[in-house]
Amino acid sequence: MSTTRKQSCAVCAWRANCAKKFCVTDGGARCPDFSRDVSIKDVEEEPNEETK
């Protein structure tokens, strides 16, 4: 299973000083300036009780 990373303003390296985050209509999902913030670590999801 491949993990797809969602592009979001909340994980963008430029979020503190971005001038576009309120004018991009899709919430930053396809922002050309998006760059993933490497200081935010991925959290692995624990399996649900239903899937065990």
C-alpha positions in Angstrom: 0.0 0.0 0.0 1.4 3.4 -1.0 1.1 6.4 1.2 0.0 9.6 -0.5 1.1 12.8 1.2 -1.5 15.5 1.1 -0.3 18.9 0.2 -1.6 21.4 2.7 -0.8 24.9 3.9 -0.5 23.5 7.5 2.6 21.5 6.5 4.2 24.0 4.2 7.6 25.4 5.0 6.4 28.9 4.0 3.3 28.9 6.1 4.6 31.6 8.5 5.1 34.2 5.8 2.9 33.0 2.9 1.0 35.7 1.1 -1.1 33.2 -0.9 -2.7 31.0 1.8 -5.9 33.1 1.9 -6.2 33.6 -1.8 -5.7 30.0 -3.1 -9.2 28.7 -3.5 -8.4 25.1 -2.9 -6.8 25.7 0.5 -3.3 25.3 -0.9 -3.8 21.8 -2.3 -2.2 22.8 -5.6 0.0 25.8 -4.6 3.0 26.1 -6.9 5.1 27.4 -4.0 4.4 24.5 -1.7 7.4 22.9 0.0 7.0 20.3 2.7 8.3 21.4 6.1 10.9 18.8 7.1 10.6 19.8 10.8 7.1 18.2 10.8 7.5 14.5 11.2 5.1 12.0 9.7 3.0 10.1 12.3 2.2 6.5 11.4 -1.5 5.6 12.0 -2.2 2.8 14.4 -4.5 0.1 13.0 -8.1 0.3 14.1 -9.6 -2.3 16.4 -12.0 -3.2 13.6 -9.2 -4.0 11.1 -7.3 -6.3 13.5 
